[in-house]
């Protein structure tokens, strides 16, 4: 039997425990407001003391905010050059995949990146995405005085000038490096602005290495920083407050002072941001470390997360990029590769419940698509004609040739199954080329690796590759030709196909012929390059016209399509070409489709022709209608090599519907000829309406 006072004591103890528990929960709530941490998120060792802006710990994670519905999110990115523009596209894909808000991208670019990205976003037609460009060359004088050893070069300092470069009415912006990948909705990052105090102007994640602690190696002397410092791969900027605080004067004075004792910045803008924060710690709002998981060479990022669900943004902040060492790097790499090869066409979806003006041309396109009859046997054919393909011009680094008055660019198009032709083509044609490739996002990366591992292709900087992303069942051959033609930079273009190899001397011969014929004086001429073919896979390419004629007589060569479609090249008059010593005129005839050299401003190809059949014939009709002379060159030749037929050719030959649809398109072309050229078009209409075999 228990003593009489024991229950009373137990009751008092229980009450005390209850009060302590309530107090603990209340007190813990205060702590959580100041320093909450997501499940599985670890703190970094060596956190510096608390400062007026809150503790400088990257594990300060507020409760997950609700993304603001339909609020326009502002994002700024500095991007320069061909490679950086490819990185931006992968970054944007990851943002678009998770986003539920409209975006306004502010892109600070050089001329190369702007040309690429303007074309890409214009053709991508992503709803609820607005793009503004800012000229990086105009900003260079503001930062060019700062010595910088970082691999990003001068462009790595340009985030310092964003408050003055961006529109004065822009109050908040997320600033991103090009080498980050999102694993979450960017609206959650935007919502962290709400946690800024009245004095805080910069939101940053703590640096996840010991760089700023100065103990990575002997004599390592970093710029001053608060504790571990902060990484500037992901920044939240209160632009309105920065402008009022005199940000431009602040960072310039700080940089000038530190450069008196330090030779240069090692980490570009990041060093200067950290020096300012060291002096004015209340300016910074530490962000949760999961919003910038850094994979630098000396990273301690593994302390930031414990589960994949913790991750928000992966930052490949090392020159090694995907080759960094980290025990979870395979998972991070897979996330990155997912977006690298992700079909960007799938990101053209509308935002639910967030009405925004459609991209330019989208309404007109939708009206045209709505008028199509899905029961029409030619529905696929007509829909393909209306498809707006994403276009990534100069996909790889490209150095245009110096301007020359008679220079010629070889223009062609290809798909993945013709990549093997590129090395041989580069050996035969030493001049500039503009090539349009019809690829999926994943195939574009395979192509990139193909070029990088090819000694022949990687050595050529005068070949411009333009990726047109695949969409739809038919091959948009004339759209591809127009992309390649539009990007040619020389005064003249040789309109060829990828499965032809030119004579070794053709490039020099064409330039000499253009000069000799005085085409630069305004003479409108199309120089015909006679086409031949071989059925032999192992073939000794002739080095001269005499060798070619010998092979022709021996039966190893034939005039192109002699057995299948002689009408296509018969007007070239090969018998006369055998004996010719000088260029000679030929007359247009129905179905003529020679390979020609013309001025760069020649008529474009009719984009309605997709797949196989009549795509080049229509272009030659247009040249003749615009009174281009047809001049056959006596020493020029190209040879078609054998290959498996493309899917479109197989469909054409086996499908009556396909032929019927092509005939309907030819009829539309005839009508257009009458409207544009009136009585002058009668000869084409008469010739084209004559009965003949399959084209």
KOLLOTI-998666 format. One record per residue (C-alpha): residue in three letters; x, y, z. Coordinates in steps of 0.25 Angstrom, whole numbers, always signed. Layout:
BEGIN
ALA, X, Y, Z
...
//
This chain:
BEGIN
UNK, +0, +0, +0
UNK, +6, +13, -4
UNK, +7, +25, +5
UNK, -4, +35, +6
UNK, +3, +47, +0
UNK, +9, +39, -12
UNK, -2, +41, -22
UNK, -2, +56, -19
UNK, +13, +57, -22
UNK, +11, +49, -34
UNK, +0, +58, -39
UNK, +9, +70, -36
UNK, +20, +64, -44
UNK, +11, +61, -55
UNK, +6, +75, -56
UNK, +20, +81, -55
UNK, +24, +72, -67
UNK, +12, +76, -75
UNK, +16, +91, -72
UNK, +30, +88, -76
UNK, +25, +81, -89
UNK, +16, +93, -93
UNK, +28, +103, -90
UNK, +37, +95, -98
UNK, +28, +94, -110
UNK, +25, +109, -109
UNK, +40, +112, -108
UNK, +43, +102, -119
UNK, +33, +110, -128
UNK, +41, +122, -126
UNK, +54, +115, -129
UNK, +48, +109, -142
UNK, +44, +123, -147
UNK, +59, +126, -145
UNK, +65, +113, -149
UNK, +56, +103, -154
UNK, +62, +91, -162
UNK, +55, +81, -172
UNK, +55, +66, -168
UNK, +69, +60, -171
UNK, +76, +74, -174
UNK, +89, +75, -166
UNK, +96, +88, -161
UNK, +110, +91, -166
UNK, +121, +91, -155
UNK, +128, +104, -152
UNK, +116, +113, -153
UNK, +120, +128, -150
UNK, +113, +135, -139
UNK, +99, +141, -141
UNK, +98, +154, -147
UNK, +86, +165, -148
UNK, +81, +158, -161
UNK, +80, +144, -155
UNK, +89, +133, -153
UNK, +99, +130, -165
UNK, +95, +116, -166
UNK, +90, +110, -179
UNK, +81, +100, -172
UNK, +71, +112, -168
UNK, +59, +106, -175
UNK, +46, +113, -173
UNK, +33, +105, -174
UNK, +31, +101, -189
UNK, +23, +114, -194
UNK, +11, +113, -203
UNK, +15, +118, -217
UNK, +8, +131, -220
UNK, -3, +127, -231
UNK, +0, +133, -245
UNK, +10, +144, -239
UNK, +20, +147, -250
UNK, +34, +143, -245
UNK, +46, +150, -250
UNK, +59, +143, -253
UNK, +72, +149, -258
UNK, +83, +141, -264
UNK, +97, +145, -270
UNK, +100, +137, -283
UNK, +111, +138, -293
UNK, +116, +129, -304
UNK, +111, +116, -311
UNK, +114, +107, -299
UNK, +107, +116, -289
UNK, +95, +117, -298
UNK, +93, +102, -298
UNK, +94, +102, -282
UNK, +84, +112, -281
UNK, +74, +104, -289
UNK, +76, +92, -280
UNK, +74, +101, -268
UNK, +61, +107, -274
UNK, +56, +93, -277
UNK, +57, +89, -262
UNK, +50, +102, -258
UNK, +39, +100, -268
UNK, +37, +86, -264
UNK, +33, +89, -249
UNK, +28, +103, -251
UNK, +13, +107, -249
UNK, +15, +122, -250
UNK, +18, +131, -262
UNK, +33, +135, -264
UNK, +40, +147, -269
UNK, +55, +144, -272
UNK, +65, +155, -273
UNK, +76, +151, -281
UNK, +90, +158, -281
UNK, +96, +153, -293
UNK, +107, +156, -303
UNK, +104, +156, -318
UNK, +106, +141, -320
UNK, +97, +137, -309
UNK, +86, +147, -312
UNK, +86, +142, -327
UNK, +84, +128, -322
UNK, +74, +130, -311
UNK, +66, +140, -319
UNK, +63, +130, -330
UNK, +61, +118, -320
UNK, +51, +125, -311
UNK, +44, +131, -323
UNK, +42, +117, -329
UNK, +40, +110, -316
UNK, +27, +118, -313
UNK, +26, +115, -299
UNK, +13, +121, -292
UNK, +14, +130, -281
UNK, +29, +133, -283
UNK, +34, +147, -286
UNK, +49, +149, -290
UNK, +57, +162, -289
UNK, +71, +164, -294
UNK, +82, +173, -289
UNK, +95, +176, -296
UNK, +107, +171, -289
UNK, +116, +179, -297
UNK, +110, +191, -292
UNK, +113, +187, -277
UNK, +127, +182, -279
UNK, +133, +196, -276
UNK, +127, +195, -262
UNK, +134, +183, -258
UNK, +146, +182, -268
UNK, +155, +189, -258
UNK, +154, +177, -248
UNK, +165, +167, -250
UNK, +159, +153, -249
UNK, +165, +139, -250
UNK, +151, +131, -250
UNK, +149, +123, -262
UNK, +136, +131, -265
UNK, +144, +143, -269
UNK, +138, +157, -270
UNK, +124, +151, -270
UNK, +126, +145, -257
UNK, +126, +160, -251
UNK, +113, +165, -258
UNK, +104, +161, -247
UNK, +109, +173, -239
UNK, +103, +182, -249
UNK, +89, +176, -250
UNK, +83, +187, -241
UNK, +86, +197, -250
UNK, +85, +189, -263
UNK, +71, +184, -261
UNK, +58, +192, -262
UNK, +57, +203, -250
UNK, +43, +198, -247
UNK, +48, +184, -245
UNK, +48, +182, -230
UNK, +52, +167, -228
UNK, +59, +157, -236
UNK, +65, +143, -235
UNK, +79, +142, -241
UNK, +84, +129, -246
UNK, +97, +124, -251
UNK, +96, +116, -264
UNK, +101, +103, -258
UNK, +89, +101, -248
UNK, +78, +90, -250
UNK, +65, +92, -243
UNK, +59, +80, -235
UNK, +47, +88, -230
UNK, +37, +99, -233
UNK, +44, +112, -234
UNK, +32, +119, -228
UNK, +36, +113, -215
UNK, +50, +120, -216
UNK, +43, +133, -220
UNK, +34, +132, -207
UNK, +46, +133, -199
UNK, +46, +148, -201
UNK, +35, +149, -191
UNK, +45, +145, -180
UNK, +54, +157, -183
UNK, +55, +167, -171
UNK, +54, +181, -174
UNK, +69, +183, -176
UNK, +72, +170, -183
UNK, +75, +172, -198
UNK, +82, +159, -203
UNK, +78, +145, -201
UNK, +89, +135, -202
UNK, +93, +120, -198
UNK, +105, +118, -190
UNK, +118, +114, -197
UNK, +119, +99, -196
UNK, +134, +97, -196
UNK, +145, +103, -187
UNK, +150, +112, -198
UNK, +147, +125, -190
UNK, +153, +119, -177
UNK, +166, +119, -184
UNK, +171, +106, -180
UNK, +170, +98, -193
UNK, +185, +98, -196
UNK, +197, +105, -192
UNK, +198, +120, -195
UNK, +183, +120, -199
UNK, +178, +134, -197
UNK, +163, +137, -200
UNK, +156, +150, -200
UNK, +149, +154, -187
UNK, +136, +147, -184
UNK, +126, +145, -172
UNK, +130, +131, -167
UNK, +129, +121, -179
UNK, +124, +132, -188
UNK, +113, +131, -198
UNK, +112, +125, -212
UNK, +106, +134, -223
UNK, +101, +123, -232
UNK, +87, +126, -227
UNK, +83, +140, -222
UNK, +71, +147, -218
UNK, +72, +162, -220
UNK, +63, +173, -214
UNK, +67, +182, -225
UNK, +59, +194, -220
UNK, +66, +194, -207
UNK, +80, +192, -213
UNK, +78, +204, -222
UNK, +73, +212, -210
UNK, +85, +208, -202
UNK, +95, +212, -213
UNK, +99, +198, -217
UNK, +108, +203, -229
UNK, +117, +212, -220
UNK, +117, +201, -209
UNK, +122, +190, -217
UNK, +132, +199, -225
UNK, +138, +204, -212
UNK, +139, +190, -206
UNK, +146, +184, -218
UNK, +155, +196, -220
UNK, +160, +195, -205
UNK, +162, +180, -205
UNK, +169, +180, -219
UNK, +180, +189, -212
UNK, +185, +176, -204
UNK, +179, +165, -213
UNK, +184, +163, -227
UNK, +170, +159, -233
UNK, +157, +152, -231
UNK, +158, +137, -231
UNK, +143, +134, -231
UNK, +138, +147, -239
UNK, +126, +154, -233
UNK, +125, +144, -222
UNK, +138, +150, -215
UNK, +132, +164, -216
UNK, +119, +160, -211
UNK, +125, +153, -199
UNK, +134, +165, -196
UNK, +122, +174, -195
UNK, +115, +165, -186
UNK, +127, +163, -177
UNK, +126, +179, -175
UNK, +111, +180, -175
UNK, +106, +166, -170
UNK, +91, +171, -168
UNK, +90, +172, -183
UNK, +89, +157, -185
UNK, +78, +147, -183
UNK, +83, +133, -182
UNK, +75, +123, -190
UNK, +73, +108, -188
UNK, +85, +101, -193
UNK, +76, +92, -202
UNK, +74, +104, -211
UNK, +88, +103, -216
UNK, +95, +89, -214
UNK, +109, +92, -218
UNK, +117, +82, -225
UNK, +130, +89, -225
UNK, +144, +82, -225
UNK, +145, +83, -209
UNK, +130, +82, -207
UNK, +124, +79, -193
UNK, +110, +78, -199
UNK, +107, +65, -194
UNK, +105, +71, -180
UNK, +93, +79, -186
UNK, +83, +68, -190
UNK, +80, +54, -186
UNK, +68, +50, -195
UNK, +66, +53, -210
UNK, +53, +61, -206
UNK, +62, +71, -199
UNK, +68, +76, -212
UNK, +64, +88, -219
UNK, +75, +93, -228
UNK, +88, +86, -232
UNK, +99, +95, -235
UNK, +111, +89, -244
UNK, +120, +100, -239
UNK, +133, +94, -244
UNK, +141, +95, -257
UNK, +140, +79, -257
UNK, +124, +81, -257
UNK, +118, +67, -258
UNK, +132, +60, -255
UNK, +132, +65, -240
UNK, +134, +55, -229
UNK, +123, +53, -220
UNK, +117, +40, -214
UNK, +103, +44, -220
UNK, +108, +50, -233
UNK, +102, +39, -241
UNK, +88, +43, -236
UNK, +91, +58, -238
UNK, +96, +55, -252
UNK, +84, +47, -256
UNK, +75, +59, -252
UNK, +83, +68, -261
UNK, +83, +58, -272
UNK, +68, +57, -271
UNK, +66, +71, -274
UNK, +78, +72, -284
UNK, +71, +61, -293
UNK, +57, +65, -289
UNK, +47, +68, -301
UNK, +45, +83, -300
UNK, +33, +82, -308
UNK, +26, +76, -296
UNK, +28, +89, -289
UNK, +19, +97, -298
UNK, +7, +94, -289
UNK, -2, +105, -284
UNK, -2, +109, -270
UNK, -15, +105, -263
UNK, -23, +116, -258
UNK, -13, +127, -261
UNK, -17, +135, -274
UNK, -6, +142, -281
UNK, -4, +147, -295
UNK, +0, +136, -304
UNK, +14, +136, -311
UNK, +15, +144, -324
UNK, +9, +136, -335
UNK, +2, +126, -326
UNK, -12, +131, -328
UNK, -11, +131, -343
UNK, -5, +117, -343
UNK, -16, +112, -334
UNK, -26, +117, -343
UNK, -20, +110, -355
UNK, -19, +97, -347
UNK, -33, +98, -343
UNK, -37, +99, -358
UNK, -31, +85, -361
UNK, -40, +74, -363
UNK, -35, +62, -355
UNK, -43, +53, -365
UNK, -35, +58, -377
UNK, -26, +47, -382
UNK, -15, +58, -383
UNK, -17, +63, -369
UNK, -3, +59, -364
UNK, +3, +65, -376
UNK, -4, +78, -374
UNK, -1, +79, -359
UNK, +14, +77, -362
UNK, +14, +89, -371
UNK, +8, +97, -359
UNK, +18, +92, -349
UNK, +27, +102, -343
UNK, +40, +95, -340
UNK, +49, +99, -329
UNK, +62, +104, -335
UNK, +76, +105, -328
UNK, +85, +112, -338
UNK, +100, +110, -337
UNK, +99, +99, -327
UNK, +114, +97, -326
UNK, +125, +108, -325
UNK, +126, +115, -339
UNK, +136, +125, -345
UNK, +131, +131, -357
UNK, +142, +132, -368
UNK, +147, +146, -372
UNK, +139, +153, -382
UNK, +143, +150, -396
UNK, +135, +156, -408
UNK, +134, +142, -416
UNK, +133, +133, -404
UNK, +123, +121, -404
UNK, +116, +113, -393
UNK, +112, +99, -395
UNK, +97, +98, -390
UNK, +91, +85, -387
UNK, +82, +77, -377
UNK, +82, +64, -370
UNK, +76, +55, -359
UNK, +83, +45, -350
UNK, +85, +34, -360
UNK, +94, +43, -368
UNK, +104, +47, -358
UNK, +114, +37, -364
UNK, +115, +47, -376
UNK, +120, +59, -369
UNK, +135, +54, -368
UNK, +136, +51, -382
UNK, +129, +64, -386
UNK, +139, +72, -378
UNK, +150, +65, -385
UNK, +145, +69, -398
UNK, +140, +83, -395
UNK, +150, +92, -388
UNK, +141, +104, -388
UNK, +130, +109, -379
UNK, +117, +101, -377
UNK, +104, +103, -372
UNK, +97, +90, -368
UNK, +83, +88, -362
UNK, +81, +76, -354
UNK, +67, +70, -351
UNK, +69, +63, -337
UNK, +62, +60, -324
UNK, +67, +67, -311
UNK, +74, +53, -308
UNK, +80, +52, -322
UNK, +85, +66, -321
UNK, +94, +61, -309
UNK, +99, +49, -317
UNK, +102, +58, -328
UNK, +110, +67, -319
UNK, +118, +55, -314
UNK, +120, +50, -328
UNK, +127, +64, -332
UNK, +135, +65, -320
UNK, +141, +51, -322
UNK, +144, +53, -337
UNK, +158, +58, -340
UNK, +153, +63, -353
UNK, +140, +70, -349
UNK, +146, +76, -336
UNK, +157, +83, -344
UNK, +147, +91, -352
UNK, +142, +104, -347
UNK, +136, +109, -360
UNK, +125, +99, -360
UNK, +112, +104, -354
UNK, +102, +93, -349
UNK, +88, +97, -346
UNK, +79, +88, -339
UNK, +64, +88, -343
UNK, +57, +79, -332
UNK, +49, +68, -337
UNK, +33, +68, -336
UNK, +23, +61, -345
UNK, +24, +49, -354
UNK, +29, +55, -367
UNK, +43, +61, -370
UNK, +42, +76, -372
UNK, +53, +77, -383
UNK, +50, +91, -388
UNK, +49, +97, -374
UNK, +62, +91, -371
UNK, +68, +96, -384
UNK, +63, +110, -381
UNK, +69, +110, -367
UNK, +83, +106, -372
UNK, +82, +116, -384
UNK, +78, +128, -374
UNK, +90, +125, -366
UNK, +100, +125, -377
UNK, +110, +137, -376
UNK, +117, +137, -389
UNK, +112, +145, -402
UNK, +109, +132, -409
UNK, +103, +118, -405
UNK, +104, +104, -411
UNK, +91, +98, -409
UNK, +95, +83, -408
UNK, +90, +71, -400
UNK, +97, +63, -390
UNK, +99, +50, -397
UNK, +107, +57, -408
UNK, +122, +58, -408
UNK, +128, +70, -416
UNK, +140, +69, -425
UNK, +152, +72, -416
UNK, +155, +85, -424
UNK, +141, +90, -425
UNK, +142, +100, -414
UNK, +153, +108, -421
UNK, +147, +106, -434
UNK, +134, +112, -430
UNK, +140, +124, -425
UNK, +148, +126, -437
UNK, +136, +124, -446
UNK, +128, +134, -438
UNK, +139, +144, -440
UNK, +141, +141, -455
UNK, +126, +142, -458
UNK, +125, +155, -450
UNK, +113, +151, -442
UNK, +116, +161, -432
UNK, +112, +172, -442
UNK, +97, +169, -440
UNK, +96, +158, -450
UNK, +86, +148, -446
UNK, +91, +134, -449
UNK, +90, +120, -443
UNK, +102, +112, -446
UNK, +99, +98, -448
UNK, +108, +87, -442
UNK, +106, +74, -450
UNK, +102, +62, -441
UNK, +106, +48, -442
UNK, +104, +35, -434
UNK, +111, +22, -431
UNK, +105, +9, -426
UNK, +118, +4, -420
UNK, +120, +6, -405
UNK, +135, +5, -407
UNK, +139, +15, -417
UNK, +151, +23, -422
UNK, +147, +37, -423
UNK, +152, +44, -436
UNK, +162, +55, -435
UNK, +158, +61, -448
UNK, +148, +62, -459
UNK, +156, +53, -467
UNK, +156, +42, -457
UNK, +141, +44, -455
UNK, +138, +42, -470
UNK, +147, +29, -469
UNK, +138, +24, -458
UNK, +126, +28, -465
UNK, +130, +20, -477
UNK, +134, +8, -469
UNK, +120, +8, -463
UNK, +125, +11, -449
UNK, +118, +24, -449
UNK, +104, +29, -455
UNK, +98, +42, -457
UNK, +89, +45, -444
UNK, +76, +37, -444
UNK, +78, +33, -458
UNK, +70, +20, -456
UNK, +59, +25, -447
UNK, +57, +40, -450
UNK, +64, +45, -463
UNK, +55, +57, -464
UNK, +61, +63, -451
UNK, +75, +66, -458
UNK, +74, +63, -473
UNK, +74, +79, -476
UNK, +88, +79, -471
UNK, +92, +73, -484
UNK, +102, +63, -479
UNK, +107, +60, -494
UNK, +110, +75, -496
UNK, +117, +75, -482
UNK, +127, +64, -486
UNK, +133, +73, -497
UNK, +130, +87, -490
UNK, +142, +96, -488
UNK, +134, +108, -483
UNK, +120, +111, -475
UNK, +108, +109, -484
UNK, +93, +113, -483
UNK, +82, +103, -481
UNK, +67, +105, -481
UNK, +58, +101, -470
UNK, +49, +89, -473
UNK, +38, +82, -464
UNK, +43, +75, -452
UNK, +58, +80, -453
UNK, +65, +80, -440
UNK, +79, +83, -441
UNK, +89, +86, -430
UNK, +93, +101, -431
UNK, +101, +112, -426
UNK, +94, +125, -424
UNK, +95, +138, -417
UNK, +91, +137, -402
UNK, +79, +146, -404
UNK, +72, +136, -414
UNK, +58, +132, -412
UNK, +55, +122, -400
UNK, +50, +108, -402
UNK, +35, +106, -401
UNK, +33, +101, -386
UNK, +20, +94, -390
UNK, +28, +83, -396
UNK, +31, +73, -386
UNK, +36, +59, -387
UNK, +40, +53, -401
UNK, +36, +59, -414
UNK, +37, +72, -422
UNK, +43, +80, -411
UNK, +55, +84, -419
UNK, +47, +85, -433
UNK, +38, +96, -427
UNK, +51, +104, -423
UNK, +57, +103, -437
UNK, +43, +108, -443
UNK, +44, +120, -434
UNK, +58, +123, -438
UNK, +54, +122, -453
UNK, +42, +131, -450
UNK, +51, +142, -444
UNK, +59, +141, -457
UNK, +72, +134, -451
UNK, +81, +130, -463
UNK, +84, +115, -462
UNK, +99, +113, -465
UNK, +106, +99, -465
UNK, +120, +99, -460
UNK, +129, +90, -469
UNK, +139, +86, -458
UNK, +129, +84, -446
UNK, +123, +72, -441
UNK, +118, +65, -429
UNK, +115, +50, -426
UNK, +104, +43, -419
UNK, +108, +32, -410
UNK, +99, +20, -407
UNK, +91, +19, -394
UNK, +79, +12, -389
UNK, +66, +20, -393
UNK, +60, +29, -382
UNK, +46, +26, -376
UNK, +40, +37, -384
UNK, +44, +32, -397
UNK, +39, +18, -393
UNK, +26, +24, -389
UNK, +25, +32, -402
UNK, +27, +20, -411
UNK, +17, +11, -403
UNK, +6, +20, -400
UNK, -4, +25, -410
UNK, -9, +35, -400
UNK, +4, +41, -399
UNK, +5, +43, -414
UNK, -9, +49, -414
UNK, -5, +59, -403
UNK, +7, +63, -411
UNK, -1, +65, -424
UNK, -11, +74, -416
UNK, +1, +82, -411
UNK, +7, +83, -425
UNK, -7, +89, -429
UNK, -6, +99, -418
UNK, +8, +103, -423
UNK, +2, +105, -438
UNK, -8, +114, -433
UNK, +2, +122, -425
UNK, +10, +123, -438
UNK, -1, +129, -445
UNK, -4, +139, -434
UNK, +10, +144, -433
UNK, +15, +144, -447
UNK, +2, +145, -455
UNK, +4, +142, -470
UNK, +19, +139, -468
UNK, +15, +127, -460
UNK, +8, +120, -472
UNK, +20, +113, -477
UNK, +21, +106, -464
UNK, +6, +103, -463
UNK, +6, +97, -477
UNK, +19, +89, -474
UNK, +15, +84, -461
UNK, +1, +79, -465
UNK, +7, +70, -475
UNK, +5, +55, -472
UNK, +17, +48, -467
UNK, +22, +37, -458
UNK, +24, +37, -443
UNK, +33, +48, -437
//
